[in-house]
Amino acid sequence: MNCIYCNNKKLYELKSGQLKCSECKKKFSPKKVQRDFDLIEYFSKNLTANQTANNLGLNYLTVKTKFELFRGVIINFLEEEYQDKDVLEYDEYIYLSQSKKKIKENIFDAQNFLTFHYKDKIYNLLMPNLKRYKNEFLDSGAGEAHFKEFSKFMMLNKISKTQKRENIITKFWIFFEENILKYKAFL
């Protein structure tokens, strides 16, 4: 094993089980490094924090915190990656779980995304949701008229620039819809 800070090969084992680098003099725990590699492996296999905690015998909060850190690193990487790129296509997508689609009032539970296609990659921006308007809307008593106007608004004001009806963005959202079902938080 090399030093995780400076990649130096010469390390000393301390009584505590930690390793100390002869070059930068920093200490680290090989067990924690291995744990982080295991967490990265489980994260990349798309397992939930709860499944990972159970499989590795770790505290759920520890795993959840690490997974959030990994997501943050990925977000920062992608943010840098898409800077100064030409947008090929973009589209607005409203996600509502299958179990909520039949009831009109559930539109307020939908998540609105702007999805961008940059050089065979998909990027999503989560837009503010409509939950803050739900009670006002339902209390107004003009529900059916509002629903018709809202539907018309959504059709006429959709943000979109796509070259074909079937494109990489629609393929992404089909994939998303099929795979999100295993996460109960969205159901």
C-alpha positions in Angstrom: 0.0 0.0 0.0 1.2 3.5 -0.8 0.5 6.7 1.2 -3.0 7.9 0.4 -1.8 11.5 0.7 1.5 11.6 -1.3 1.7 8.1 -2.9 5.0 7.4 -1.1 5.9 3.7 -0.9 7.7 3.8 2.4 5.2 3.5 5.3 5.7 2.6 9.0 3.1 0.6 10.9 2.2 2.1 14.3 1.1 0.3 17.4 -2.4 1.5 16.8 -2.6 -0.3 13.5 -2.3 3.0 11.5 0.3 3.6 8.9 2.6 6.6 8.9 4.2 8.0 5.8 8.0 8.5 5.9 7.7 11.4 3.4 4.7 13.6 4.4 4.5 12.2 8.0 0.7 11.8 7.8 -1.1 8.9 9.4 -4.0 6.9 8.1 -5.9 3.7 8.9 -5.7 0.9 6.3 -9.0 -0.4 7.8 -10.8 2.9 7.1 -9.3 3.0 3.6 -10.6 -0.5 2.9 -14.0 0.4 4.4 -14.1 3.4 2.0 -13.2 1.2 -1.0 -16.0 -1.2 0.1 -18.5 1.7 0.4 -17.5 2.9 -3.1 -18.0 -0.6 -4.5 -21.5 -0.9 -3.0 -22.4 2.7 -4.1 -21.3 1.9 -7.6 -23.5 -1.3 -7.6 -26.4 1.1 -6.9 -27.3 -0.5 -3.5 -29.1 1.7 -1.0 -27.4 3.0 2.2 -29.5 0.6 4.3 -28.6 -2.4 2.2 -24.9 -1.4 2.3 -25.0 -0.8 6.1 -26.5 -4.3 6.6 -24.1 -6.1 4.2 -21.0 -4.5 5.7 -22.1 -4.4 9.3 -21.8 -0.6 9.4 -23.9 2.1 11.0 -26.6 3.4 8.6 -25.8 7.0 9.3 -22.1 6.5 8.5 -23.0 4.9 5.2 -25.6 7.6 4.4 -23.1 10.3 5.1 -20.5 8.7 2.8 -23.0 8.1 0.0 -24.0 11.8 0.2 -20.3 12.7 0.0 -19.9 10.5 -3.1 -22.9 12.1 -4.7 -21.4 15.6 -4.0 -18.1 14.6 -5.6 -20.0 13.3 -8.6 -22.0 16.4 -8.9 -18.9 18.6 -8.7 -17.2 16.5 -11.3 -20.2 16.7 -13.7 -20.5 20.4 -13.1 -16.9 20.9 -14.2 -17.4 18.4 -17.1 -20.3 20.2 -18.7 -18.9 23.7 -18.5 -18.4 25.3 -21.9 -20.0 22.5 -23.8 -22.5 22.9 -26.6 -26.0 21.8 -25.7 -27.2 19.3 -28.2 -30.8 18.9 -26.8 -32.8 19.8 -23.8 -36.2 18.9 -22.5 -38.4 19.5 -19.5 -39.6 16.4 -17.7 -42.2 16.1 -14.9 -41.8 12.9 -12.8 -44.7 11.6 -10.9 -44.6 8.0 -9.6 -47.0 5.5 -11.2 -49.1 5.1 -8.1 -49.9 8.9 -8.1 -50.6 9.5 -11.8 -54.3 8.7 -11.8 -55.3 11.4 -9.2 -55.1 14.9 -10.6 -54.4 16.5 -7.2 -51.1 14.6 -7.1 -49.6 16.9 -9.8 -48.4 18.9 -6.8 -46.2 16.0 -5.7 -44.4 15.9 -9.1 -40.8 16.7 -9.5 -39.9 19.0 -12.5 -36.5 18.5 -14.2 -34.7 20.3 -17.0 -32.7 17.6 -18.8 -29.7 18.5 -21.0 -27.9 16.3 -23.5 -24.2 17.2 -23.9 -22.0 14.9 -26.0 -23.7 11.6 -25.1 -24.2 12.6 -21.5 -27.3 13.5 -19.6 -27.5 16.3 -17.0 -30.6 17.1 -14.9 -31.5 20.2 -13.0 -34.1 19.8 -10.3 -36.6 22.6 -10.5 -38.7 23.8 -7.5 -41.8 21.7 -6.9 -45.4 22.8 -6.7 -46.2 21.6 -3.2 -46.3 25.1 -1.8 -49.4 25.8 -4.0 -51.3 22.6 -3.2 -53.5 23.8 -0.2 -54.3 27.2 -1.8 -55.3 25.4 -5.0 -57.4 22.8 -3.4 -59.1 25.3 -1.0 -60.1 27.7 -3.9 -63.0 25.4 -5.0 -62.3 25.9 -8.7 -60.4 22.7 -9.0 -61.5 21.5 -12.4 -61.0 24.9 -14.1 -57.6 25.1 -12.5 -56.6 21.6 -13.7 -57.7 22.5 -17.3 -55.7 25.7 -17.3 -52.7 24.1 -15.7 -52.7 21.3 -18.3 -53.0 23.9 -21.1 -50.1 25.9 -19.5 -47.9 22.7 -19.3 -48.5 21.9 -22.9 -47.9 25.4 -24.2 -45.0 26.4 -22.0 -42.9 23.3 -22.0 -39.2 24.0 -22.5 -37.8 21.7 -25.2 -35.3 21.5 -28.0 -35.0 18.0 -29.3 -34.2 16.7 -32.8 -36.3 13.6 -32.7 -39.2 12.2 -30.7 -37.0 9.3 -29.5 -33.6 10.6 -28.3 -31.1 10.1 -25.6 -33.2 12.2 -23.2 -36.3 10.1 -23.6 -34.2 6.9 -23.3 -32.8 8.2 -20.0 -36.2 9.0 -18.6 -37.6 5.5 -19.6 -34.6 4.0 -17.8 -35.2 6.2 -14.8 -38.9 5.3 -14.6 -38.2 1.6 -14.8 -35.4 1.7 -12.1 -36.8 4.2 -9.6 -39.5 1.7 -8.5 -37.1 -0.1 -6.2 -36.7 3.1 -4.1 -39.7 3.3 -1.8 -39.2 7.0 -0.9 -40.5 8.0 -4.3 -43.6 5.7 -4.4 
